[in-house]
Amino acid sequence: MAKKLKVTQVRSIIHTQRDKHKLVMESLGFRRNYRTLYKNDSPQVRGMLEKVRHLVTVEEIEEKDIPAAVKKSAGFTLLDGPGSGS
């Protein structure tokens, strides 16, 4: 089974001190707080997550543990966060 990373944004990017952090969060696919993405475990993704480790929480999971997805796209799976109303 392939390893996946469960990544949840827990802090806002509004007051980040560097524009690089905003660009990294955007390239990871985050648009707002408390969104959870399931990313493939690769050195490139790990490097991006290391840059913004103060904004996200990361868990290693098995691919079979991913719940039924709301939306799927190439490279990541997007689930709505708490209180989103969906």
N, C-alpha and C positions, 0 to 999 in steps of 0.2 A: 504494500500500500504506500502511496505517495504521501509525504509529509506536507502539510499546509500550515500557514500561519494565520491565526485569528487576530486581526488588528482592529482595535477600537479607538477612535479619537476621543480623548477625555478632556482636552483643553482646547480653547479657541486659538485660532491663528491670528486674531486681530492684533494682539499686543506682542507678537513675536518680534524680537529685536532685529532679525535678519530677513531680508527678502528671500534668501536661499531657502529658509524653512517653509515659506509660503509656496514656493515653486515645487519643493519636494512633496509637500502635502497634496498639491494639485496633481502632480504626476502619479502619486499613489492612488488617486481617485477619490479623495475626501472632499466633500462639499460643505458639511456642517458637523456640529458636535454630536457625539454619541452614535455615530454611524459605525457599523461593523463591516469590514471587508475580509474576505478569505483570499489570501495571496499564496502563490506558489513559493515554496521555500528555495530561494536561490541567493547567491552571494550579492547580486545587484540589489535585490529587495532588502536583504539584511543591512547593506550599507546605507540605503535610504532611511530605513527605520532607525539606524544608529544616529543619524543626523537629527531626527525629530523625536528621540526617545522620551523627552519631557512632555510631549503632546499626545502620546499614544500608549496603549498597553498592548502587549504582544503575548500570545500563547501558542505553543506548538500543539497541533491536533492532527488526527488521522483524517483522511479524506472522507471516510465513511461516517464520521461524526458531525459533518456539516448538515444542519437542518435544511428542510425544503426551502429553496431560495425564492425570493420575490422576483429578482431580476438576475439574469446571467449575461455576462459579456466575456470577451476574450481575455483571459488572464486573471480575472477576479470575479467574485460573487458578491452581490450587494444585498444586505438585509436592512430593513428599517430598524432604527433604534427605539428605545423606550419613549413613550409619549408622542410618537409621530402621528398617531391617529390612523395609521393604515393597518 
